[in-house]
Amino acid sequence: MAVPKYKTSKARTRTRKSINMKLVAPKLVECSTCGNKVLPHRVCPKCGFYRGKQVLNLEDIG
Amino acid sequence: MRHRVGFNRLDRKTSHRKAMLRNMVTSLFRYERITTTKAKALEARRIADKMITRAKEDTVHSRRIIAKDIGDKEILNKLFTEIAPMFQERAGGYTRILKLGQRQGDAAEVVLLELVEKTEDKKEEKKKAKKKAPKKAAEAAAE
């Protein structure tokens, strides 16, 4: 049976994996109401608006 | 063939899942908006939408079918007399899911599951209509 002759070094393993280990910064958009940076397609956690409508009353939640 | 016709088992046994979804749908009809995770919301919405469609026709038969899943008579009545009539003109898509963000602890995606139309809004509209109506009547009388 074919068997690897040498142990894969840490450097080799990590070089191979490096492409998938990259951290990607989240893509943020500005809230159309308060200008706060928010994740796209999410209700703004600062003002509770989504697509120009008040969907969450933050005072109620406290 | 029943290929590719699936649903999310939500990591629960059938009885657990059924009970949970029943409770969720009952709560949705009671409060008209509930906060939950995305996976649960998508499953609960399937059931809720089907129930509303069924409830559009207020017959003893459809009431009995839905009463299998909604034990609370008050909510059952609300579904048939308040919620379903609001959607009479709408062919599906009675619920809306709004993403809120991730939960601390398990980073689950939290969403808001709500009815597209609210009974409160409807009541206000009626009140406004009633307020307007007497005025118009009065104007007509003055002329």
N, CA and C atoms of all chains as a GROMACS GRO file, in nm:
protein
  615
    1MET      N    1   0.084  -0.120   0.000
    1MET     CA    2   0.000   0.000   0.000
    1MET      C    3   0.088   0.125   0.000
    2ALA      N    4   0.052   0.222  -0.077
    2ALA     CA    5   0.131   0.345  -0.082
    2ALA      C    6   0.119   0.422   0.048
    3VAL      N    7   0.234   0.462   0.100
    3VAL     CA    8   0.237   0.532   0.227
    3VAL      C    9   0.328   0.654   0.213
    4PRO      N   10   0.290   0.769   0.269
    4PRO     CA   11   0.377   0.887   0.260
    4PRO      C   12   0.513   0.860   0.321
    5LYS      N   13   0.616   0.909   0.253
    5LYS     CA   14   0.751   0.883   0.301
    5LYS      C   15   0.788   0.980   0.412
    6TYR      N   16   0.736   1.101   0.402
    6TYR     CA   17   0.771   1.203   0.501
    6TYR      C   18   0.647   1.260   0.568
    7LYS      N   19   0.666   1.296   0.691
    7LYS     CA   20   0.558   1.366   0.764
    7LYS      C   21   0.538   1.504   0.701
    8THR      N   22   0.412   1.547   0.688
    8THR     CA   23   0.385   1.681   0.636
    8THR      C   24   0.419   1.782   0.744
    9SER      N   25   0.507   1.876   0.709
    9SER     CA   26   0.550   1.974   0.810
    9SER      C   27   0.437   2.071   0.841
   10LYS      N   28   0.448   2.134   0.957
   10LYS     CA   29   0.348   2.234   0.997
   10LYS      C   30   0.340   2.343   0.890
   11ALA      N   31   0.457   2.383   0.840
   11ALA     CA   32   0.461   2.491   0.742
   11ALA      C   33   0.382   2.452   0.617
   12ARG      N   34   0.401   2.328   0.574
   12ARG     CA   35   0.334   2.281   0.452
   12ARG      C   36   0.182   2.275   0.474
   13THR      N   37   0.143   2.220   0.589
   13THR     CA   38   0.001   2.211   0.622
   13THR      C   39  -0.063   2.350   0.623
   14ARG      N   40   0.005   2.440   0.694
   14ARG     CA   41  -0.053   2.574   0.711
   14ARG      C   42  -0.055   2.651   0.580
   15THR      N   43   0.049   2.630   0.497
   15THR     CA   44   0.050   2.698   0.367
   15THR      C   45  -0.071   2.652   0.286
   16ARG      N   46  -0.095   2.520   0.290
   16ARG     CA   47  -0.207   2.466   0.214
   16ARG      C   48  -0.339   2.524   0.266
   17LYS      N   49  -0.349   2.531   0.400
   17LYS     CA   50  -0.476   2.576   0.458
   17LYS      C   51  -0.494   2.727   0.455
   18SER      N   52  -0.384   2.800   0.435
   18SER     CA   53  -0.388   2.945   0.453
   18SER      C   54  -0.500   3.010   0.371
   19ILE      N   55  -0.524   2.955   0.254
   19ILE     CA   56  -0.622   3.019   0.166
   19ILE      C   57  -0.761   3.018   0.230
   20ASN      N   58  -0.789   2.918   0.312
   20ASN     CA   59  -0.920   2.910   0.376
   20ASN      C   60  -0.922   2.974   0.515
   21MET      N   61  -0.804   3.010   0.565
   21MET     CA   62  -0.799   3.067   0.700
   21MET      C   63  -0.815   3.218   0.700
   22LYS      N   64  -0.819   3.274   0.580
   22LYS     CA   65  -0.827   3.421   0.572
   22LYS      C   66  -0.953   3.471   0.640
   23LEU      N   67  -0.938   3.574   0.719
   23LEU     CA   68  -1.056   3.635   0.781
   23LEU      C   69  -1.109   3.743   0.687
   24VAL      N   70  -1.239   3.746   0.674
   24VAL     CA   71  -1.299   3.845   0.585
   24VAL      C   72  -1.380   3.943   0.670
   25ALA      N   73  -1.357   4.069   0.649
   25ALA     CA   74  -1.433   4.170   0.724
   25ALA      C   75  -1.578   4.168   0.678
   26PRO      N   76  -1.674   4.179   0.772
   26PRO     CA   77  -1.815   4.179   0.730
   26PRO      C   78  -1.845   4.300   0.643
   27LYS      N   79  -1.929   4.276   0.543
   27LYS     CA   80  -1.968   4.386   0.454
   27LYS      C   81  -2.078   4.465   0.525
   28LEU      N   82  -2.050   4.591   0.546
   28LEU     CA   83  -2.147   4.672   0.619
   28LEU      C   84  -2.208   4.776   0.526
   29VAL      N   85  -2.332   4.809   0.552
   29VAL     CA   86  -2.397   4.917   0.479
   29VAL      C   87  -2.447   5.019   0.581
   30GLU      N   88  -2.475   5.139   0.534
   30GLU     CA   89  -2.523   5.241   0.625
   30GLU      C   90  -2.674   5.230   0.642
   31CYS      N   91  -2.717   5.240   0.766
   31CYS     CA   92  -2.861   5.241   0.793
   31CYS      C   93  -2.921   5.365   0.726
   32SER      N   94  -3.028   5.345   0.652
   32SER     CA   95  -3.084   5.456   0.576
   32SER      C   96  -3.146   5.562   0.666
   33THR      N   97  -3.175   5.524   0.790
   33THR     CA   98  -3.240   5.619   0.881
   33THR      C   99  -3.141   5.693   0.970
   34CYS      N  100  -3.053   5.616   1.039
   34CYS     CA  101  -2.964   5.681   1.136
   34CYS      C  102  -2.819   5.686   1.089
   35GLY      N  103  -2.785   5.622   0.977
   35GLY     CA  104  -2.650   5.630   0.927
   35GLY      C  105  -2.552   5.538   0.995
   36ASN      N  106  -2.601   5.460   1.091
   36ASN     CA  107  -2.518   5.365   1.161
   36ASN      C  108  -2.478   5.252   1.067
   37LYS      N  109  -2.356   5.198   1.086
   37LYS     CA  110  -2.313   5.086   1.001
   37LYS      C  111  -2.384   4.958   1.046
   38VAL      N  112  -2.454   4.895   0.954
   38VAL     CA  113  -2.525   4.771   0.989
   38VAL      C  114  -2.499   4.663   0.885
   39LEU      N  115  -2.520   4.537   0.925
   39LEU     CA  116  -2.511   4.427   0.830
   39LEU      C  117  -2.628   4.439   0.733
   40PRO      N  118  -2.603   4.410   0.606
   40PRO     CA  119  -2.713   4.422   0.510
   40PRO      C  120  -2.827   4.325   0.541
   41HIS      N  121  -2.948   4.364   0.507
   41HIS     CA  122  -3.070   4.283   0.525
   41HIS      C  123  -3.101   4.255   0.671
   42ARG      N  124  -3.052   4.339   0.761
   42ARG     CA  125  -3.081   4.322   0.904
   42ARG      C  126  -3.151   4.448   0.954
   43VAL      N  127  -3.230   4.431   1.059
   43VAL     CA  128  -3.289   4.547   1.125
   43VAL      C  129  -3.177   4.620   1.199
   44CYS      N  130  -3.176   4.753   1.188
   44CYS     CA  131  -3.071   4.831   1.253
   44CYS      C  132  -3.084   4.817   1.405
   45PRO      N  133  -2.980   4.770   1.474
   45PRO     CA  134  -2.991   4.752   1.619
   45PRO      C  135  -2.990   4.885   1.696
   46LYS      N  136  -2.947   4.992   1.630
   46LYS     CA  137  -2.941   5.121   1.699
   46LYS      C  138  -3.076   5.192   1.699
   47CYS      N  139  -3.144   5.191   1.585
   47CYS     CA  140  -3.267   5.269   1.579
   47CYS      C  141  -3.392   5.183   1.556
   48GLY      N  142  -3.373   5.052   1.525
   48GLY     CA  143  -3.489   4.965   1.507
   48GLY      C  144  -3.564   4.988   1.377
   49PHE      N  145  -3.498   5.047   1.280
   49PHE     CA  146  -3.561   5.070   1.150
   49PHE      C  147  -3.515   4.965   1.051
   50TYR      N  148  -3.603   4.930   0.959
   50TYR     CA  149  -3.564   4.844   0.848
   50TYR      C  150  -3.638   4.892   0.724
   51ARG      N  151  -3.564   4.923   0.621
   51ARG     CA  152  -3.619   4.976   0.496
   51ARG      C  153  -3.711   5.094   0.521
   52GLY      N  154  -3.661   5.185   0.606
   52GLY     CA  155  -3.733   5.309   0.629
   52GLY      C  156  -3.856   5.298   0.716
   53LYS      N  157  -3.875   5.177   0.776
   53LYS     CA  158  -3.990   5.161   0.863
   53LYS      C  159  -3.944   5.125   1.004
   54GLN      N  160  -4.015   5.178   1.104
   54GLN     CA  161  -3.985   5.143   1.242
   54GLN      C  162  -4.045   5.005   1.267
   55VAL      N  163  -3.959   4.904   1.276
   55VAL     CA  164  -4.013   4.771   1.298
   55VAL      C  165  -3.994   4.726   1.443
   56LEU      N  166  -3.899   4.786   1.511
   56LEU     CA  167  -3.871   4.747   1.649
   56LEU      C  168  -3.874   4.872   1.733
   57ASN      N  169  -3.946   4.867   1.844
   57ASN     CA  170  -3.941   4.979   1.935
   57ASN      C  171  -3.840   4.945   2.043
   58LEU      N  172  -3.722   5.005   2.033
   58LEU     CA  173  -3.612   4.966   2.121
   58LEU      C  174  -3.641   4.998   2.266
   59GLU      N  175  -3.722   5.100   2.290
   59GLU     CA  176  -3.754   5.136   2.428
   59GLU      C  177  -3.837   5.027   2.497
   60ASP      N  178  -3.919   4.959   2.417
   60ASP     CA  179  -4.001   4.852   2.473
   60ASP      C  180  -3.914   4.738   2.526
   61ILE      N  181  -3.806   4.710   2.452
   61ILE     CA  182  -3.720   4.600   2.490
   61ILE      C  183  -3.634   4.639   2.610
   62GLY      N  184  -3.593   4.764   2.612
   62GLY     CA  185  -3.516   4.816   2.726
   62GLY      C  186  -3.369   4.784   2.723
   63MET      N  187  -4.270   0.923  -0.626
   63MET     CA  188  -4.141   0.969  -0.574
   63MET      C  189  -4.160   1.092  -0.487
   64ARG      N  190  -4.097   1.088  -0.376
   64ARG     CA  191  -4.107   1.199  -0.283
   64ARG      C  192  -3.971   1.266  -0.270
   65HIS      N  193  -3.904   1.279  -0.382
   65HIS     CA  194  -3.768   1.333  -0.375
   65HIS      C  195  -3.769   1.483  -0.352
   66ARG      N  196  -3.675   1.528  -0.277
   66ARG     CA  197  -3.649   1.672  -0.254
   66ARG      C  198  -3.769   1.744  -0.194
   67VAL      N  199  -3.854   1.669  -0.126
   67VAL     CA  200  -3.964   1.732  -0.053
   67VAL      C  201  -3.932   1.713   0.094
   68GLY      N  202  -3.863   1.806   0.148
   68GLY     CA  203  -3.818   1.787   0.286
   68GLY      C  204  -3.862   1.899   0.376
   69PHE      N  205  -3.819   1.891   0.500
   69PHE     CA  206  -3.842   1.999   0.594
   69PHE      C  207  -3.732   1.992   0.698
   70ASN      N  208  -3.723   2.093   0.779
   70ASN     CA  209  -3.618   2.098   0.880
   70ASN      C  210  -3.666   2.028   1.006
   71ARG      N  211  -3.597   1.923   1.046
   71ARG     CA  212  -3.640   1.848   1.164
   71ARG      C  213  -3.600   1.918   1.293
   72LEU      N  214  -3.522   2.019   1.281
   72LEU     CA  215  -3.484   2.104   1.395
   72LEU      C  216  -3.420   2.025   1.509
   73ASP      N  217  -3.360   1.913   1.478
   73ASP     CA  218  -3.289   1.833   1.579
   73ASP      C  219  -3.379   1.789   1.694
   74ARG      N  220  -3.506   1.765   1.664
   74ARG     CA  221  -3.597   1.723   1.771
   74ARG      C  222  -3.674   1.599   1.726
   75LYS      N  223  -3.722   1.525   1.824
   75LYS     CA  224  -3.809   1.412   1.793
   75LYS      C  225  -3.943   1.466   1.743
   76THR      N  226  -4.015   1.382   1.669
   76THR     CA  227  -4.140   1.428   1.608
   76THR      C  228  -4.233   1.494   1.709
   77SER      N  229  -4.252   1.427   1.824
   77SER     CA  230  -4.348   1.480   1.921
   77SER      C  231  -4.302   1.615   1.975
   78HIS      N  232  -4.173   1.624   2.000
   78HIS     CA  233  -4.116   1.748   2.052
   78HIS      C  234  -4.132   1.861   1.950
   79ARG      N  235  -4.100   1.827   1.825
   79ARG     CA  236  -4.106   1.927   1.719
   79ARG      C  237  -4.250   1.974   1.697
   80LYS      N  238  -4.341   1.878   1.693
   80LYS     CA  239  -4.481   1.912   1.671
   80LYS      C  240  -4.532   2.003   1.782
   81ALA      N  241  -4.503   1.964   1.905
   81ALA     CA  242  -4.550   2.043   2.019
   81ALA      C  243  -4.493   2.183   2.013
   82MET      N  244  -4.363   2.192   1.982
   82MET     CA  245  -4.299   2.323   1.979
   82MET      C  246  -4.359   2.410   1.870
   83LEU      N  247  -4.377   2.354   1.751
   83LEU     CA  248  -4.429   2.434   1.641
   83LEU      C  249  -4.573   2.477   1.665
   84ARG      N  250  -4.650   2.388   1.730
   84ARG     CA  251  -4.787   2.426   1.764
   84ARG      C  252  -4.786   2.545   1.858
   85ASN      N  253  -4.701   2.538   1.959
   85ASN     CA  254  -4.691   2.648   2.054
   85ASN      C  255  -4.649   2.775   1.985
   86MET      N  256  -4.553   2.762   1.893
   86MET     CA  257  -4.502   2.881   1.825
   86MET      C  258  -4.610   2.946   1.740
   87VAL      N  259  -4.685   2.862   1.667
   87VAL     CA  260  -4.789   2.916   1.579
   87VAL      C  261  -4.900   2.980   1.662
   88THR      N  262  -4.934   2.915   1.774
   88THR     CA  263  -5.036   2.973   1.863
   88THR      C  264  -4.989   3.110   1.914
   89SER      N  265  -4.863   3.116   1.952
   89SER     CA  266  -4.809   3.244   2.000
   89SER      C  267  -4.810   3.348   1.889
   90LEU      N  268  -4.777   3.304   1.769
   90LEU     CA  269  -4.775   3.398   1.656
   90LEU      C  270  -4.914   3.459   1.636
   91PHE      N  271  -5.017   3.376   1.645
   91PHE     CA  272  -5.153   3.428   1.626
   91PHE      C  273  -5.195   3.513   1.746
   92ARG      N  274  -5.142   3.481   1.864
   92ARG     CA  275  -5.180   3.558   1.982
   92ARG      C  276  -5.114   3.696   1.980
   93TYR      N  277  -4.983   3.698   1.961
   93TYR     CA  278  -4.909   3.825   1.971
   93TYR      C  279  -4.884   3.891   1.836
   94GLU      N  280  -4.904   3.817   1.728
   94GLU     CA  281  -4.890   3.865   1.590
   94GLU      C  282  -4.746   3.891   1.549
   95ARG      N  283  -4.655   3.882   1.645
   95ARG     CA  284  -4.513   3.890   1.608
   95ARG      C  285  -4.434   3.819   1.717
   96ILE      N  286  -4.344   3.730   1.676
   96ILE     CA  287  -4.264   3.658   1.774
   96ILE      C  288  -4.116   3.665   1.734
   97THR      N  289  -4.031   3.661   1.832
   97THR     CA  290  -3.888   3.660   1.808
   97THR      C  291  -3.839   3.517   1.826
   98THR      N  292  -3.767   3.467   1.726
   98THR     CA  293  -3.719   3.329   1.733
   98THR      C  294  -3.595   3.316   1.645
   99THR      N  295  -3.549   3.193   1.624
   99THR     CA  296  -3.435   3.176   1.535
   99THR      C  297  -3.486   3.157   1.393
  100LYS      N  298  -3.396   3.176   1.298
  100LYS     CA  299  -3.437   3.173   1.158
  100LYS      C  300  -3.491   3.035   1.121
  101ALA      N  301  -3.423   2.929   1.161
  101ALA     CA  302  -3.465   2.794   1.123
  101ALA      C  303  -3.605   2.764   1.175
  102LYS      N  304  -3.629   2.800   1.301
  102LYS     CA  305  -3.760   2.774   1.361
  102LYS      C  306  -3.866   2.859   1.294
  103ALA      N  307  -3.831   2.984   1.264
  103ALA     CA  308  -3.927   3.075   1.202
  103ALA      C  309  -3.973   3.020   1.067
  104LEU      N  310  -3.878   2.967   0.988
  104LEU     CA  311  -3.913   2.918   0.855
  104LEU      C  312  -4.010   2.801   0.865
  105GLU      N  313  -3.989   2.714   0.964
  105GLU     CA  314  -4.078   2.600   0.980
  105GLU      C  315  -4.215   2.642   1.033
  106ALA      N  316  -4.214   2.733   1.130
  106ALA     CA  317  -4.340   2.779   1.189
  106ALA      C  318  -4.423   2.852   1.084
  107ARG      N  319  -4.357   2.925   0.996
  107ARG     CA  320  -4.427   3.002   0.894
  107ARG      C  321  -4.501   2.911   0.796
  108ARG      N  322  -4.439   2.796   0.761
  108ARG     CA  323  -4.505   2.701   0.671
  108ARG      C  324  -4.641   2.664   0.725
  109ILE      N  325  -4.643   2.631   0.855
  109ILE     CA  326  -4.767   2.587   0.919
  109ILE      C  327  -4.864   2.704   0.931
  110ALA      N  328  -4.815   2.818   0.975
  110ALA     CA  329  -4.902   2.933   0.997
  110ALA      C  330  -4.969   2.976   0.868
  111ASP      N  331  -4.893   2.981   0.760
  111ASP     CA  332  -4.950   3.024   0.632
  111ASP      C  333  -5.060   2.929   0.586
  112LYS      N  334  -5.033   2.799   0.602
  112LYS     CA  335  -5.134   2.702   0.560
  112LYS      C  336  -5.260   2.717   0.644
  113MET      N  337  -5.241   2.744   0.775
  113MET     CA  338  -5.356   2.758   0.864
  113MET      C  339  -5.440   2.878   0.824
  114ILE      N  340  -5.374   2.988   0.790
  114ILE     CA  341  -5.449   3.109   0.754
  114ILE      C  342  -5.530   3.083   0.627
  115THR      N  343  -5.466   3.017   0.530
  115THR     CA  344  -5.537   2.984   0.406
  115THR      C  345  -5.660   2.900   0.437
  116ARG      N  346  -5.643   2.802   0.523
  116ARG     CA  347  -5.754   2.716   0.562
  116ARG      C  348  -5.862   2.797   0.633
  117ALA      N  349  -5.820   2.890   0.717
  117ALA     CA  350  -5.914   2.964   0.801
  117ALA      C  351  -5.994   3.068   0.723
  118LYS      N  352  -5.954   3.094   0.599
  118LYS     CA  353  -6.029   3.191   0.519
  118LYS      C  354  -6.173   3.146   0.499
  119GLU      N  355  -6.191   3.014   0.498
  119GLU     CA  356  -6.326   2.960   0.485
  119GLU      C  357  -6.371   2.917   0.625
  120ASP      N  358  -6.461   2.992   0.683
  120ASP     CA  359  -6.502   2.965   0.822
  120ASP      C  360  -6.615   2.862   0.825
  121THR      N  361  -6.576   2.736   0.824
  121THR     CA  362  -6.675   2.629   0.833
  121THR      C  363  -6.640   2.541   0.953
  122VAL      N  364  -6.736   2.461   0.995
  122VAL     CA  365  -6.711   2.371   1.107
  122VAL      C  366  -6.597   2.276   1.073
  123HIS      N  367  -6.596   2.233   0.948
  123HIS     CA  368  -6.493   2.139   0.904
  123HIS      C  369  -6.354   2.200   0.917
  124SER      N  370  -6.334   2.320   0.861
  124SER     CA  371  -6.200   2.379   0.868
  124SER      C  372  -6.164   2.415   1.012
  125ARG      N  373  -6.263   2.452   1.091
  125ARG     CA  374  -6.236   2.482   1.231
  125ARG      C  375  -6.185   2.357   1.304
  126ARG      N  376  -6.246   2.244   1.272
  126ARG     CA  377  -6.204   2.120   1.338
  126ARG      C  378  -6.064   2.081   1.298
  127ILE      N  379  -6.032   2.099   1.170
  127ILE     CA  380  -5.898   2.063   1.123
  127ILE      C  381  -5.794   2.148   1.196
  128ILE      N  382  -5.819   2.276   1.208
  128ILE     CA  383  -5.720   2.362   1.273
  128ILE      C  384  -5.719   2.342   1.424
  129ALA      N  385  -5.834   2.308   1.480
  129ALA     CA  386  -5.840   2.285   1.624
  129ALA      C  387  -5.754   2.166   1.667
  130LYS      N  388  -5.717   2.082   1.569
  130LYS     CA  389  -5.625   1.972   1.601
  130LYS      C  390  -5.492   2.028   1.650
  131ASP      N  391  -5.454   2.143   1.596
  131ASP     CA  392  -5.323   2.198   1.629
  131ASP      C  393  -5.329   2.319   1.721
  132ILE      N  394  -5.441   2.387   1.723
  132ILE     CA  395  -5.451   2.502   1.813
  132ILE      C  396  -5.551   2.468   1.922
  133GLY      N  397  -5.503   2.442   2.040
  133GLY     CA  398  -5.588   2.400   2.150
  133GLY      C  399  -5.664   2.514   2.213
  134ASP      N  400  -5.607   2.633   2.205
  134ASP     CA  401  -5.667   2.749   2.270
  134ASP      C  402  -5.786   2.799   2.188
  135LYS      N  403  -5.906   2.788   2.247
  135LYS     CA  404  -6.026   2.824   2.172
  135LYS      C  405  -6.029   2.973   2.138
  136GLU      N  406  -5.974   3.052   2.229
  136GLU     CA  407  -5.974   3.196   2.208
  136GLU      C  408  -5.892   3.231   2.083
  137ILE      N  409  -5.774   3.166   2.073
  137ILE     CA  410  -5.687   3.193   1.959
  137ILE      C  411  -5.749   3.137   1.830
  138LEU      N  412  -5.813   3.021   1.842
  138LEU     CA  413  -5.878   2.960   1.726
  138LEU      C  414  -5.984   3.056   1.671
  139ASN      N  415  -6.059   3.113   1.763
  139ASN     CA  416  -6.163   3.207   1.724
  139ASN      C  417  -6.104   3.333   1.662
  140LYS      N  418  -5.994   3.379   1.722
  140LYS     CA  419  -5.928   3.498   1.670
  140LYS      C  420  -5.880   3.473   1.527
  141LEU      N  421  -5.822   3.355   1.505
  141LEU     CA  422  -5.773   3.321   1.371
  141LEU      C  423  -5.884   3.329   1.269
  142PHE      N  424  -6.001   3.274   1.303
  142PHE     CA  425  -6.110   3.268   1.206
  142PHE      C  426  -6.183   3.400   1.191
  143THR      N  427  -6.196   3.475   1.301
  143THR     CA  428  -6.279   3.595   1.293
  143THR      C  429  -6.200   3.723   1.272
  144GLU      N  430  -6.071   3.723   1.311
  144GLU     CA  431  -5.995   3.847   1.296
  144GLU      C  432  -5.881   3.837   1.197
  145ILE      N  433  -5.800   3.729   1.211
  145ILE     CA  434  -5.679   3.721   1.128
  145ILE      C  435  -5.711   3.684   0.983
  146ALA      N  436  -5.782   3.572   0.965
  146ALA     CA  437  -5.807   3.525   0.828
  146ALA      C  438  -5.881   3.627   0.741
  147PRO      N  439  -5.984   3.697   0.795
  147PRO     CA  440  -6.053   3.795   0.710
  147PRO      C  441  -5.962   3.907   0.658
  148MET      N  442  -5.856   3.942   0.738
  148MET     CA  443  -5.764   4.046   0.694
  148MET      C  444  -5.692   4.006   0.566
  149PHE      N  445  -5.672   3.874   0.550
  149PHE     CA  446  -5.591   3.826   0.437
  149PHE      C  447  -5.678   3.774   0.323
  150GLN      N  448  -5.806   3.801   0.329
  150GLN     CA  449  -5.900   3.747   0.229
  150GLN      C  450  -5.854   3.779   0.086
  151GLU      N  451  -5.798   3.899   0.067
  151GLU     CA  452  -5.758   3.942  -0.067
  151GLU      C  453  -5.618   3.892  -0.105
  152ARG      N  454  -5.543   3.847  -0.006
  152ARG     CA  455  -5.402   3.813  -0.028
  152ARG      C  456  -5.388   3.663  -0.052
  153ALA      N  457  -5.323   3.627  -0.161
  153ALA     CA  458  -5.306   3.486  -0.193
  153ALA      C  459  -5.170   3.437  -0.145
  154GLY      N  460  -5.159   3.412  -0.019
  154GLY     CA  461  -5.034   3.362   0.037
  154GLY      C  462  -4.942   3.475   0.079
  155GLY      N  463  -4.833   3.439   0.148
  155GLY     CA  464  -4.738   3.539   0.195
  155GLY      C  465  -4.797   3.623   0.307
  156TYR      N  466  -4.853   3.556   0.406
  156TYR     CA  467  -4.918   3.628   0.516
  156TYR      C  468  -4.821   3.667   0.625
  157THR      N  469  -4.702   3.608   0.621
  157THR     CA  470  -4.606   3.635   0.728
  157THR      C  471  -4.480   3.699   0.672
  158ARG      N  472  -4.407   3.765   0.762
  158ARG     CA  473  -4.285   3.834   0.722
  158ARG      C  474  -4.176   3.795   0.822
  159ILE      N  475  -4.056   3.776   0.771
  159ILE     CA  476  -3.943   3.745   0.859
  159ILE      C  477  -3.841   3.857   0.845
  160LEU      N  478  -3.808   3.921   0.958
  160LEU     CA  479  -3.708   4.027   0.959
  160LEU      C  480  -3.589   3.979   1.039
  161LYS      N  481  -3.470   3.993   0.980
  161LYS     CA  482  -3.350   3.945   1.049
  161LYS      C  483  -3.304   4.049   1.151
  162LEU      N  484  -3.273   4.001   1.270
  162LEU     CA  485  -3.233   4.093   1.376
  162LEU      C  486  -3.084   4.090   1.403
  163GLY      N  487  -3.019   3.976   1.379
  163GLY     CA  488  -2.877   3.966   1.410
  163GLY      C  489  -2.847   3.834   1.476
  164GLN      N  490  -2.730   3.825   1.537
  164GLN     CA  491  -2.692   3.699   1.597
  164GLN      C  492  -2.705   3.703   1.748
  165ARG      N  493  -2.740   3.588   1.804
  165ARG     CA  494  -2.761   3.577   1.948
  165ARG      C  495  -2.628   3.556   2.018
  166GLN      N  496  -2.613   3.622   2.132
  166GLN     CA  497  -2.497   3.598   2.217
  166GLN      C  498  -2.505   3.454   2.265
  167GLY      N  499  -2.396   3.383   2.270
  167GLY     CA  500  -2.399   3.249   2.325
  167GLY      C  501  -2.380   3.142   2.220
  168ASP      N  502  -2.474   3.137   2.123
  168ASP     CA  503  -2.456   3.035   2.021
  168ASP      C  504  -2.454   3.092   1.880
  169ALA      N  505  -2.455   3.226   1.871
  169ALA     CA  506  -2.445   3.294   1.742
  169ALA      C  507  -2.555   3.249   1.645
  170ALA      N  508  -2.668   3.209   1.700
  170ALA     CA  509  -2.780   3.172   1.613
  170ALA      C  510  -2.842   3.298   1.554
  171GLU      N  511  -2.888   3.287   1.432
  171GLU     CA  512  -2.950   3.403   1.369
  171GLU      C  513  -3.091   3.424   1.425
  172VAL      N  514  -3.112   3.540   1.485
  172VAL     CA  515  -3.240   3.570   1.547
  172VAL      C  516  -3.325   3.653   1.451
  173VAL      N  517  -3.452   3.616   1.440
  173VAL     CA  518  -3.540   3.687   1.348
  173VAL      C  519  -3.672   3.723   1.416
  174LEU      N  520  -3.742   3.809   1.351
  174LEU     CA  521  -3.875   3.848   1.395
  174LEU      C  522  -3.973   3.788   1.296
  175LEU      N  523  -4.064   3.704   1.345
  175LEU     CA  524  -4.166   3.646   1.257
  175LEU      C  525  -4.296   3.717   1.287
  176GLU      N  526  -4.354   3.782   1.186
  176GLU     CA  527  -4.475   3.858   1.215
  176GLU      C  528  -4.577   3.843   1.104
  177LEU      N  529  -4.702   3.870   1.139
  177LEU     CA  530  -4.809   3.872   1.039
  177LEU      C  531  -4.794   4.000   0.959
  178VAL      N  532  -4.815   3.990   0.828
  178VAL     CA  533  -4.797   4.107   0.743
  178VAL      C  534  -4.895   4.216   0.781
  179GLU      N  535  -5.016   4.175   0.821
  179GLU     CA  536  -5.113   4.274   0.867
  179GLU      C  537  -5.147   4.247   1.012
  180LYS      N  538  -5.168   4.356   1.086
  180LYS     CA  539  -5.193   4.343   1.230
  180LYS      C  540  -5.340   4.375   1.260
  181THR      N  541  -5.396   4.301   1.354
  181THR     CA  542  -5.535   4.330   1.389
  181THR      C  543  -5.549   4.469   1.449
  182GLU      N  544  -5.444   4.514   1.520
  182GLU     CA  545  -5.450   4.648   1.579
  182GLU      C  546  -5.465   4.756   1.473
  183ASP      N  547  -5.385   4.742   1.365
  183ASP     CA  548  -5.393   4.840   1.256
  183ASP      C  549  -5.533   4.842   1.198
  184LYS      N  550  -5.589   4.722   1.182
  184LYS     CA  551  -5.723   4.711   1.125
  184LYS      C  552  -5.824   4.783   1.212
  185LYS      N  553  -5.810   4.764   1.344
  185LYS     CA  554  -5.905   4.827   1.436
  185LYS      C  555  -5.894   4.979   1.427
  186GLU      N  556  -5.769   5.028   1.418
  186GLU     CA  557  -5.751   5.173   1.407
  186GLU      C  558  -5.812   5.226   1.280
  187GLU      N  559  -5.792   5.151   1.171
  187GLU     CA  560  -5.851   5.193   1.043
  187GLU      C  561  -6.003   5.205   1.055
  188LYS      N  562  -6.060   5.106   1.121
  188LYS     CA  563  -6.205   5.107   1.138
  188LYS      C  564  -6.249   5.228   1.218
  189LYS      N  565  -6.174   5.255   1.327
  189LYS     CA  566  -6.207   5.370   1.410
  189LYS      C  567  -6.201   5.498   1.328
  190LYS      N  568  -6.093   5.511   1.250
  190LYS     CA  569  -6.077   5.630   1.167
  190LYS      C  570  -6.192   5.641   1.069
  191ALA      N  571  -6.225   5.529   1.008
  191ALA     CA  572  -6.334   5.528   0.910
  191ALA      C  573  -6.464   5.572   0.976
  192LYS      N  574  -6.483   5.524   1.099
  192LYS     CA  575  -6.605   5.559   1.170
  192LYS      C  576  -6.607   5.707   1.203
  193LYS      N  577  -6.491   5.758   1.246
  193LYS     CA  578  -6.482   5.901   1.280
  193LYS      C  579  -6.509   5.986   1.158
  194LYS      N  580  -6.452   5.942   1.045
  194LYS     CA  581  -6.467   6.019   0.922
  194LYS      C  582  -6.612   6.016   0.874
  195ALA      N  583  -6.671   5.899   0.886
  195ALA     CA  584  -6.806   5.880   0.832
  195ALA      C  585  -6.910   5.980   0.889
  196PRO      N  586  -6.915   5.999   1.021
  196PRO     CA  587  -7.013   6.094   1.075
  196PRO      C  588  -6.990   6.236   1.023
  197LYS      N  589  -6.861   6.273   1.010
  197LYS     CA  590  -6.831   6.407   0.960
  197LYS      C  591  -6.887   6.427   0.822
  198LYS      N  592  -6.861   6.327   0.737
  198LYS     CA  593  -6.908   6.336   0.599
  198LYS      C  594  -7.060   6.345   0.596
  199ALA      N  595  -7.120   6.266   0.683
  199ALA     CA  596  -7.266   6.266   0.690
  199ALA      C  597  -7.315   6.405   0.732
  200ALA      N  598  -7.242   6.464   0.828
  200ALA     CA  599  -7.279   6.595   0.878
  200ALA      C  600  -7.264   6.700   0.768
  201GLU      N  601  -7.152   6.687   0.692
  201GLU     CA  602  -7.128   6.781   0.582
  201GLU      C  603  -7.239   6.771   0.478
  202ALA      N  604  -7.270   6.647   0.448
  202ALA     CA  605  -7.376   6.624   0.348
  202ALA      C  606  -7.508   6.685   0.394
  203ALA      N  607  -7.534   6.674   0.523
  203ALA     CA  608  -7.658   6.728   0.580
  203ALA      C  609  -7.657   6.880   0.572
  204ALA      N  610  -7.537   6.942   0.597
  204ALA     CA  611  -7.524   7.088   0.595
  204ALA      C  612  -7.550   7.141   0.455
  205GLU      N  613  -7.499   7.068   0.356
  205GLU     CA  614  -7.518   7.113   0.218
  205GLU      C  615  -7.666   7.103   0.180
   0.00000   0.00000   0.00000
